[in-house]
Amino acid sequence: YSHRQPDGFKKVFKSNRFFLQISRGVLLSLQICVAIYGFSTIGLVGFHVVFASYPLIIMALSVPILGEMVGWRRWLAVMIGFCGVLLILRPGTALFVIENLIPVFGALMFALYGIMTRYVARYDSTDTSFFWTAISGGFVVLLMAPFFWTPPVGFDWGWMAILCLTGTAGHYLLIRALNETTASTIQPFAYLQLVFSSALGIKIFGDQLDPMLIAGALVIVASGLFALEREKKQKANPRESVRFN
């Protein structure tokens, strides 16, 4: 709605952290490319289960980069969550393949994007951040398109239209949700992506679930929910929880 205000476009265009805003958009577009490659390499289920660890990575990085306070209980949740990732990856065994690191890389990229978003929010409005994310991300995709472009054939156009509509609707609903409540309230619902991606991956693409994958997913989700609950308590009682959280 900024364009309806006096000098609305000018206010959206102006950024106090221009380089970081551009970097955010570039990083997000590259992360999406990594995710797409991960979907085609290890499947929806395998990617999303490990990718669900990104809130824990954000929490860990927020201490040295943003100077946020994280108590020992949340550090313990971060370490347990990473143990869940190791359960899934199984390094040092015959089941480990280098492609399994793709979702780890994707989660790290998205976590860095989240950290940068938190940081620029101190200096720029939400409209400015969304504007420069779209502009810089779109520019990156345009530069990459000549090297990877394949003309859509037949119903590919329909799938592309569905992708655009669902992607746009998802971002719109997320923005509306963030306007109505806090990020820590919304985050637990993000773990529903494991349910949806698992259902789609198994039903449509024939992905497989194994006991270690399920166990690792449960550990990651439980650790993330516990950490978010501790964060809520810290915000509710900052003086008491700085020491004990």
N, C-alpha and C positions, 0 to 999 in steps of 0.2 A: 504493500500500500504506500510505499515511500514516494512513488512517482506522482501521487495525488497531492503531495505536500509541496510548498514552495521550495524550488531548487532540489526537488526530490532525487532526480537522476544524478545530479552533481554530488549529492551527499552519499549516494550509493556507490558512485564511481570512486570517490576519494577514499584512500586507505592510509592509515598511519603505519602500517606494516606491509607495504606493497610486496616486497620480496617474499615474505612468509606466505602471503595470500596466494601468490603465483605458485610457490612451492607446494602448497596444500593441494591445489588443483592438479598439478602435474603428478604428485604422489598418488592421489586418489585414482586418477585415470590409469596409471601404471598398475596399481593394486587390482583394479578391475580386470586388466589384462592377465595378471597372474592368476586371479580367481578363475577366469574362463579357461585358461590353460590347465589349471588344476582339475576343473570339472571333467575335462576331456581325458585327463591322464589317470586320475585315481578315483574319479566318480564323485557324485554329489555328497554321498554319505561320508566317505573318507575325508573329503575336504572340510565339510562343515563341522564335523566333530572336533577336529583340531583347531579350526578357525574360531570356535567358540571360546577359546582361551584368550582372545584379544582384550577383554575387559581386565583380566588379571595383569596383562602386560602393560596396559595403560596405568593401572594402579602402581606397578613397580617403577615405571618411568616417570610418574608424576613427582616422585620424591626428588631425584637429582635435577630434573629439568624445570619443574614448576615450583619446587620447594614446598610441596604439600606434606602434611603430617600423616604418616601411616603407622599405626601401632603394631605391636608384635603379633596380635591375633590375625590381622589382615596379611602381614608378611607370611605367617604360617599358612594361611589360605592360598596365597600365591605359590608357595613352594609345593603344597599338596596338589594344586591344580597342574603345575608343571610335571609332577609325578604321573598324573593322569595322561598327559601328553606322551610321556615316555612309555607308558603302558601300551599306547596305540602304535607308536613308532617302532618299539622293540629294537632299539639299537644294539648292535653286537650279536644279533641272531641272524639266522639265514632268511628270516622273513622281512628283514629291513632292506629297503631299496631307496636309492637317492631321491626318487620322485616323491617319497613320503614327506620330504622337507618342504615341498611346495606350499602346503597350507600353513606351515610354520612361518615361512617367509611372508606369505600373504597376511597372516595375523599380525606380524611385526610391522608391516607397512601400514596396515589400518590403525594399529595402535599409535604409531607415530603421527598419522593424520589426525587422530583424536586428540593427542597431546598438543599438536600445533593449533588445532581448532580451539581448544581451551585457552591457549596463550593469546591468540589474536583476538579472542572475545573480550580481552581486557582493554583493547584499543579500538576495535572496529565493531560496527553494528552487525547483527545477524544478516541483514539484507546485503551488506557489503561483502561478507564472507561467502554467501551463496552466489552472488554475482561473479566474483573473481574465481570461484571454484568452477563455475560453468564455463567461463571464458577461457581460462588456462587449460582446463581439462579438454574442452572441445578443440582447442588449438593443437594439443598433443595428438589427439586422435586423427585430426586432419593430416598431420605430418606423417603418421604411421600408415594411413590408408593406402597410399600408392604402392606400398610394399606387400600388403596383405589382402588387398581388396579382391573379393570374388563376387561377381555379379549374382544377385539373388535370382533363383529360378523357381517358377511356379508358386507354390504356397509359401516359399521362403519369405515372400513379401508379407504374407499374413502373419507368420511367426515374428517377423521384425516389428510389425505393427503392434502385436500383442505384447512383445517385450517393452516397447516404448510406452504403451499405455500402463502396464503394470508397474514399470519402473517409476514413471511419473507419479502415479497414484500412491505408490509406496512412500516416495519422498514427501509428497504432500501430506499424507496422513502422519508421517513422522514429525514434520514441522508443526502440524496442528497439535499433536500430542505433547510436544515439547513446550508449546505455548500454554497448554492447560495444566501441566504438572512438571515435576522435576525429572532429570535424566535417570536418577537412581530408582525412581518409581517405574520407569518404562523399561529399564534394562532387563529385568527378569523375563519379560515377554519376548525378548530377543532370542531366548533359548528355545522358543517354539520353532525356530528355524530348523532345529535338529529333528523335530517331529515331522515337519512338512518335507524337508529335504530327504529324510529317510524314507518316507512314504513314497515320494515321487521317484527317488533313486531305485528303490526295490521294485515298485510296480511297473515303471516305464523303462528304466535302463538296466534292470537286472542286477543292481548292486547287491553285494552280500554283506551280512552282518556276522561278526564272529565275537566270541565271548570277551576277548581282550578289548575290542573296539567298544563294546557296550560298557564294560567296566571303566575304561578310560573316560568315556563320555559322562558317566555318572559322577566320577570324581571331579571332572572339570566343572560341570554344572553345579554340583553341591558346593564346591569351593567358591565359585563365583557368586552364588546366592548368599553364602555366609559372609563373604567380604562386603557385599552390598548392604546386608543387614547391619553389619558393624559400622559402615559408613553413615547409614541413617541415624544410628544411635549417637555417633560422634557429632553430627550436625545438630541433633536435638539437645545434647548435653556436652558442648565443646570443652568446658573446663574439666569435667569429670573424665571424659573419654580420651583426652590427649595423653594422659598417663597410662590408662589401662586398656585402650582400644587396640 
